[in-house]
């Protein structure tokens, strides 16, 4: 996943090939077609979140890529759990 993201940030078309070959192991009919660099990076980050769900890597990626965290959703979940 690191290699995919690095290639995508460089603008290399090889990132799409890497993403598709990685995804074929999970979802054989998956086929990402390149639209633009930002969408490709977003797809790679999304698939990384799916692959490492519950591992805590999303927070690190959000900080590294300056992706805002929706704290309202976290607060409403907390209030639902702890009334």
VENRA-V763319 format. One record per run of one state. SS is the DSSP state (A for helix, B for strand, O for the rest). FROM is the first residue (numbers start at 1). LEN is the number of residues. Records with the same first field share a line. If there is no record, write none. Layout:
SS = FROM-LEN + FROM-LEN
//
This chain:
O = 1-1 + 11-3 + 25-12 + 52-5 + 66-5 + 82-2
A = 2-9 + 14-11 + 37-15 + 57-9 + 71-11
//
